[in-house]
Amino acid sequence: MTDTLCLTLSQTVEAITGEPLSARASALASEIGAADTLPSCAALRVKIARLLRANSIRYTEGTLLQSALTDRAEYLFSEAPTHLIDEVLADLPANRLYARLQAGHSCHVVIDGHNLVFRLSVLFRHLFDNGRPGSAAKGLLIERLRNQIDQARALQIVLWFDGALAAVETPHPQLTVRYSGGTGPDRADREIVAFLREQVPASPAPVFLVTDDIDEARRAKKLGAQIVACGEFRRMVV
């Protein structure tokens, strides 16, 4: 498992960036392959996020490592006894979201679009432009969200992307696409948190944020948003 993961990540990183996998990223891949408990996966998630913030690993490496970590955690879930899975999953925000949608209750979902596309890169990587999600990858995500909306009339989605100019598009009455405007690597994160600061108190329905960004999730949770991990949201975009 560990050797295969390192080889796959190395080949993918080199294909995207033209550079080999760094030694630190290779070591993290080995740790992911050796992780045998969900708490160890959670600790690795925090570690990878910290290294990304410190620019100690490249962004492409970090997002691919996070995706591999999600796959590893899902495998460990699949191997756990059913009663333990039920206990752990019962109160996950993702399950609360899906239960509300199934019951026809209204839900407001805010999505960190770039974070979701990178974290689910296996679904979108073929449309990346120089290692980044271009208009084709964004368009595919929007198309898949529209397909879900057609089956869930009580669902309202606000999808955020980084963008040099602030802009708002409405490709569907239940789907709004917002571009952050501004500068800096965290420009969309700042706008998402500011949006939630107004949206959560005003919304009569629960507000869910889809992101794997730990800092963004922490701030959003303090505002009352419920956090859905990108891996948990995958079923909505396949």
LONUTOR-885452 format. One record per residue (C-alpha): x, y, z; residue in three letters. Coordinates in nm, 3 decimals, padded with zeros to 5 digits. Layout:
REM LONUTOR-885452
SITE      xx      yy      zz type
SITE       X       Y       Z  ALA
...
This chain:
REM LONUTOR-885452
SITE      xx      yy      zz type
SITE  00.000  00.000  00.000  MET
SITE  00.270  00.251  00.105  THR
SITE  00.501  00.186 -00.191  ASP
SITE  00.212  00.196 -00.437  THR
SITE  00.081  00.523 -00.292  LEU
SITE  00.423  00.688 -00.308  CYS
SITE  00.469  00.577 -00.669  LEU
SITE  00.123  00.698 -00.773  THR
SITE  00.166  01.036 -00.604  LEU
SITE  00.514  01.077 -00.750  SER
SITE  00.392  01.006 -01.102  GLN
SITE  00.091  01.238 -01.064  THR
SITE  00.292  01.527 -00.919  VAL
SITE  00.554  01.496 -01.191  GLU
SITE  00.285  01.486 -01.460  ALA
SITE  00.121  01.803 -01.323  ILE
SITE  00.424  02.009 -01.219  THR
SITE  00.712  01.857 -01.412  GLY
SITE  00.899  01.814 -01.085  GLU
SITE  00.954  01.505 -00.867  PRO
SITE  00.773  01.444 -00.540  LEU
SITE  00.956  01.615 -00.254  SER
SITE  01.113  01.411  00.024  ALA
SITE  00.874  01.556  00.282  ARG
SITE  00.569  01.475  00.070  ALA
SITE  00.703  01.124  00.012  SER
SITE  00.740  01.075  00.388  ALA
SITE  00.381  01.193  00.440  LEU
SITE  00.260  00.948  00.175  ALA
SITE  00.431  00.670  00.370  SER
SITE  00.255  00.782  00.688  GLU
SITE -00.080  00.780  00.508  ILE
SITE -00.019  00.431  00.376  GLY
SITE  00.069  00.310  00.725  ALA
SITE -00.225  00.482  00.903  ALA
SITE -00.443  00.215  01.061  ASP
SITE -00.688  00.416  01.274  THR
SITE -00.921  00.707  01.209  LEU
SITE -00.756  00.922  01.481  PRO
SITE -00.421  00.875  01.305  SER
SITE -00.585  00.994  00.981  CYS
SITE -00.725  01.298  01.163  ALA
SITE -00.380  01.381  01.300  ALA
SITE -00.229  01.354  00.952  LEU
SITE -00.496  01.584  00.813  ARG
SITE -00.397  01.853  01.063  VAL
SITE -00.027  01.794  00.990  LYS
SITE -00.070  01.831  00.614  ILE
SITE -00.277  02.147  00.656  ALA
SITE -00.010  02.297  00.883  ARG
SITE  00.267  02.218  00.632  LEU
SITE  00.062  02.371  00.350  LEU
SITE  00.011  02.693  00.546  ARG
SITE  00.384  02.710  00.612  ALA
SITE  00.462  02.643  00.244  ASN
SITE  00.668  02.344  00.355  SER
SITE  00.510  02.130  00.082  ILE
SITE  00.385  02.239 -00.258  ARG
SITE  00.016  02.308 -00.303  TYR
SITE -00.024  02.030 -00.561  THR
SITE  00.147  01.783 -00.328  GLU
SITE -00.071  01.887 -00.036  GLY
SITE -00.400  01.854 -00.220  THR
SITE -00.306  01.512 -00.358  LEU
SITE -00.196  01.398 -00.013  LEU
SITE -00.527  01.517  00.134  GLN
SITE -00.715  01.325 -00.133  SER
SITE -00.515  01.009 -00.061  ALA
SITE -00.580  01.057  00.310  LEU
SITE -00.956  01.078  00.248  THR
SITE -00.940  00.752  00.054  ASP
SITE -00.745  00.589  00.338  ARG
SITE -00.996  00.706  00.600  ALA
SITE -01.285  00.580  00.390  GLU
SITE -01.117  00.240  00.361  TYR
SITE -01.074  00.224  00.739  LEU
SITE -01.442  00.311  00.779  PHE
SITE -01.535  00.031  00.541  SER
SITE -01.335 -00.220  00.747  GLU
SITE -01.476 -00.114  01.083  ALA
SITE -01.759 -00.310  01.251  PRO
SITE -02.101 -00.189  01.139  THR
SITE -02.218 -00.081  01.485  HIS
SITE -01.909  00.138  01.529  LEU
SITE -01.963  00.298  01.189  ILE
SITE -02.325  00.373  01.275  ASP
SITE -02.226  00.534  01.604  GLU
SITE -01.959  00.751  01.445  VAL
SITE -02.159  00.852  01.139  LEU
SITE -02.493  00.915  01.304  ALA
SITE -02.420  01.275  01.398  ASP
SITE -02.195  01.381  01.110  LEU
SITE -02.310  01.707  00.946  PRO
SITE -02.301  01.530  00.608  ALA
SITE -02.553  01.275  00.730  ASN
SITE -02.772  01.550  00.872  ARG
SITE -02.758  01.723  00.533  LEU
SITE -02.854  01.410  00.339  TYR
SITE -03.131  01.325  00.587  ALA
SITE -03.284  01.672  00.548  ARG
SITE -03.269  01.651  00.169  LEU
SITE -03.428  01.307  00.170  GLN
SITE -03.708  01.437  00.389  ALA
SITE -03.762  01.737  00.160  GLY
SITE -03.650  01.992  00.420  HIS
SITE -03.471  02.305  00.306  SER
SITE -03.092  02.322  00.324  CYS
SITE -02.845  02.596  00.243  HIS
SITE -02.506  02.470  00.128  VAL
SITE -02.202  02.695  00.080  VAL
SITE -01.911  02.538 -00.109  ILE
SITE -01.545  02.635 -00.124  ASP
SITE -01.522  02.548 -00.493  GLY
SITE -01.146  02.544 -00.541  HIS
SITE -01.098  02.339 -00.226  ASN
SITE -01.360  02.086 -00.335  LEU
SITE -01.220  02.049 -00.688  VAL
SITE -00.866  01.999 -00.556  PHE
SITE -00.973  01.756 -00.285  ARG
SITE -01.174  01.552 -00.534  LEU
SITE -00.907  01.590 -00.802  SER
SITE -00.961  01.233 -00.918  VAL
SITE -01.293  01.356 -01.063  LEU
SITE -01.164  01.681 -01.212  PHE
SITE -00.788  01.646 -01.268  ARG
SITE -00.827  01.570 -01.640  HIS
SITE -00.965  01.923 -01.683  LEU
SITE -00.696  02.107 -01.481  PHE
SITE -00.507  02.385 -01.657  ASP
SITE -00.137  02.385 -01.562  ASN
SITE -00.216  02.210 -01.237  GLY
SITE -00.502  02.444 -01.148  ARG
SITE -00.880  02.410 -01.193  PRO
SITE -00.965  02.618 -01.499  GLY
SITE -01.301  02.703 -01.649  SER
SITE -01.361  02.347 -01.775  ALA
SITE -01.318  02.192 -01.427  ALA
SITE -01.540  02.459 -01.273  LYS
SITE -01.798  02.403 -01.544  GLY
SITE -01.806  02.029 -01.473  LEU
SITE -01.859  02.093 -01.102  LEU
SITE -02.144  02.334 -01.177  ILE
SITE -02.303  02.082 -01.414  GLU
SITE -02.292  01.807 -01.152  ARG
SITE -02.436  02.033 -00.884  LEU
SITE -02.720  02.126 -01.118  ARG
SITE -02.797  01.757 -01.162  ASN
SITE -02.830  01.722 -00.784  GLN
SITE -03.046  02.032 -00.757  ILE
SITE -03.290  01.887 -01.010  ASP
SITE -03.348  01.603 -00.763  GLN
SITE -03.359  01.818 -00.448  ALA
SITE -03.593  02.115 -00.480  ARG
SITE -03.530  02.226 -00.121  ALA
SITE -03.156  02.265 -00.178  LEU
SITE -02.995  02.607 -00.217  GLN
SITE -02.625  02.618 -00.309  ILE
SITE -02.377  02.907 -00.310  VAL
SITE -02.056  02.804 -00.484  LEU
SITE -01.746  03.019 -00.426  TRP
SITE -01.434  03.044 -00.643  PHE
SITE -01.125  03.260 -00.627  ASP
SITE -01.140  03.532 -00.890  GLY
SITE -00.954  03.852 -00.968  ALA
SITE -01.284  04.038 -01.004  LEU
SITE -01.585  04.000 -00.776  ALA
SITE -01.878  03.859 -00.973  ALA
SITE -02.205  03.671 -00.925  VAL
SITE -02.362  03.423 -01.168  GLU
SITE -02.691  03.234 -01.139  THR
SITE -02.678  02.925 -01.365  PRO
SITE -02.987  02.785 -01.188  HIS
SITE -03.249  02.942 -00.957  PRO
SITE -03.114  02.724 -00.673  GLN
SITE -02.745  02.771 -00.756  LEU
SITE -02.544  03.091 -00.720  THR
SITE -02.179  03.108 -00.824  VAL
SITE -01.973  03.381 -00.661  ARG
SITE -01.619  03.493 -00.745  TYR
SITE -01.427  03.648 -00.459  SER
SITE -01.238  03.933 -00.616  GLY
SITE -00.938  04.067 -00.427  GLY
SITE -00.584  03.934 -00.404  THR
SITE -00.391  03.676 -00.204  GLY
SITE -00.415  03.299 -00.166  PRO
SITE -00.699  03.313  00.090  ASP
SITE -00.921  03.565 -00.086  ARG
SITE -01.217  03.329 -00.133  ALA
SITE -01.182  03.201  00.224  ASP
SITE -01.218  03.554  00.361  ARG
SITE -01.526  03.622  00.148  GLU
SITE -01.685  03.289  00.243  ILE
SITE -01.645  03.360  00.614  VAL
SITE -01.783  03.712  00.570  ALA
SITE -02.078  03.570  00.374  PHE
SITE -02.149  03.314  00.647  LEU
SITE -02.135  03.582  00.913  ARG
SITE -02.444  03.735  00.750  GLU
SITE -02.604  03.419  00.612  GLN
SITE -02.611  03.191  00.917  VAL
SITE -02.812  03.418  01.150  PRO
SITE -03.053  03.515  00.868  ALA
SITE -03.120  03.165  00.735  SER
SITE -03.428  02.978  00.861  PRO
SITE -03.261  02.652  00.754  ALA
SITE -02.928  02.502  00.862  PRO
SITE -02.625  02.629  00.671  VAL
SITE -02.361  02.375  00.571  PHE
SITE -02.010  02.464  00.452  LEU
SITE -01.827  02.217  00.229  VAL
SITE -01.452  02.253  00.281  THR
SITE -01.141  02.074  00.400  ASP
SITE -00.964  02.398  00.489  ASP
SITE -00.914  02.366  00.864  ILE
SITE -00.884  02.740  00.941  ASP
SITE -01.185  02.826  00.727  GLU
SITE -01.387  02.545  00.886  ALA
SITE -01.292  02.656  01.237  ARG
SITE -01.406  03.014  01.173  ARG
SITE -01.725  02.901  01.000  ALA
SITE -01.812  02.663  01.281  LYS
SITE -01.783  02.948  01.533  LYS
SITE -02.043  03.133  01.326  LEU
SITE -02.283  02.840  01.348  GLY
SITE -02.224  02.670  01.012  ALA
SITE -02.210  02.291  00.999  GLN
SITE -01.896  02.159  00.831  ILE
SITE -01.910  01.890  00.563  VAL
SITE -01.577  01.744  00.450  ALA
SITE -01.515  01.732  00.076  CYS
SITE -01.486  01.353  00.081  GLY
SITE -01.825  01.330  00.250  GLU
SITE -01.975  01.552 -00.020  PHE
SITE -01.836  01.341 -00.305  ARG
SITE -02.164  01.158 -00.362  ARG
SITE -02.320  01.492 -00.462  MET
SITE -02.076  01.550 -00.751  VAL
SITE -02.022  01.207 -00.908  VAL
